[in-house]
Amino acid sequence: QKRKTDFILLFIMKRAMRMKKHFGIVRQALILYVLILIGTGCKTTSVLYGVNINGMVYDFDNRPVAGYHLKLNNDLEVVTDITGRFTFEKVKLGEYLLTGENNRYEPYEGKVIIYSQDQVIYLRIPSFLQLINLTDKALEENNLQEAEGFLKRASAMNSEDIDVMIYEAVLAYRYYNIEQAMRKIEQIKTNGYRSEWLDTFYDELQKIRLDAQLKDKQ
């Protein structure tokens, strides 16, 4: 009888230990679940309601750009304030197309991934004048490819601007494309721009073309 009682007690103890172990596993799982809920609470809220995304636009001289119009997927729209700052409100997490424009600054287009409410977007946008100045500097340093790159960006903003057309003529001359340089100057004059320097430049191009023609005949 005693052996039978001992066997029953042992069975009960083992059963209790298994239940305790099982309870411990369940308890740990519940604790982990609660921690996950706490840790992802902000993310869940972000997914459901969206987040506010802050950012700043500044130019190539690190000065704030005010009045720059920005859009996310051509839907949400903001304008930078006097400090170049902006805020998109209630943006859901995900990938967006960010575009921007201002008459005095280069347009912007690029993809942006919104992943956190602490995220800050920084954009560095050159002004039209900065692109012209960079073109001039590259020409002074005889870096023709870099000058051409900056000039194309400026031309995309305003191809009829006198400075753009003059630098296109100068760049064509530096590439020794005399005919193209002369056509560009003729176009500038047709648009009503006159200057002694431009006339002198055109005369010099005519001499270079004439010399080249004489050499071809020899």
Disulfide bonds with the S-S distance in Angstrom:
none
